[in-house]
């Protein structure tokens, strides 16, 4: 079994929302409260437990700001 870790580089993200639109499980959403140093509202992982590791979000990101890792667990 694997845990899936979704990391968004908040400073690289421009908040375009492409990752949000392609995710079949709606794992990511656009941050509404805080902007990054460039003045954008970045995408943030909101429902990590729902991630299936399809990497659609990472492939769609024009800024390559999303990283998907699979961490193997025992059991």
C-alpha positions in Angstrom: 0.0 0.0 0.0 1.2 3.5 -0.7 0.6 6.9 0.7 0.5 9.6 -1.9 2.1 12.9 -1.1 1.0 16.0 -3.2 3.3 19.0 -2.8 2.6 22.4 -4.5 5.4 25.0 -4.6 3.2 27.9 -3.5 5.8 30.5 -4.7 5.9 29.0 -8.2 2.2 28.5 -8.6 0.3 31.2 -10.5 -3.2 30.0 -9.5 -4.3 29.3 -13.0 -6.5 26.5 -11.8 -5.6 24.0 -14.5 -4.6 21.4 -11.9 -7.9 21.9 -10.1 -9.9 21.3 -13.3 -8.1 18.1 -14.4 -8.1 16.3 -11.0 -10.7 13.5 -11.1 -10.9 13.5 -7.3 -10.9 17.2 -6.6 -7.8 17.0 -4.4 -6.6 20.5 -5.1 -8.3 23.9 -4.7 -7.3 27.5 -5.2 -6.3 29.2 -1.9 -8.7 32.0 -1.2 -7.1 33.5 1.9 -3.4 34.2 1.2 -1.4 35.2 -1.8 2.1 34.2 -2.6 5.0 36.6 -3.1 4.1 37.1 -6.7 0.5 38.1 -5.8 -1.2 34.9 -6.9 -3.6 32.7 -5.0 -1.9 29.3 -5.3 -3.4 25.9 -5.5 -3.3 23.9 -2.3 -3.9 20.2 -1.5 -7.3 20.1 0.2 -8.3 16.5 0.1 -5.1 14.4 0.2 -6.8 11.2 1.3 -8.7 11.2 -2.0 -5.7 11.4 -4.3 -5.3 8.3 -6.5 -1.8 9.3 -7.8 -2.8 9.8 -11.4 -0.4 12.8 -11.7 -2.8 14.6 -14.0 -2.4 17.8 -12.0 1.4 17.7 -12.2 1.4 17.0 -16.0 -1.0 19.9 -16.5 0.9 22.5 -14.5 2.6 25.0 -16.8 4.9 26.1 -13.9 5.9 22.6 -12.9 4.9 23.6 -9.3 3.3 20.2 -8.4 5.1 17.1 -7.2 3.5 13.8 -6.6 5.3 11.1 -4.5 4.3 7.7 -3.5 5.5 6.6 -0.1 5.3 2.8 0.4 3.9 1.7 3.8 3.8 -1.7 5.4 0.7 -3.7 5.4 
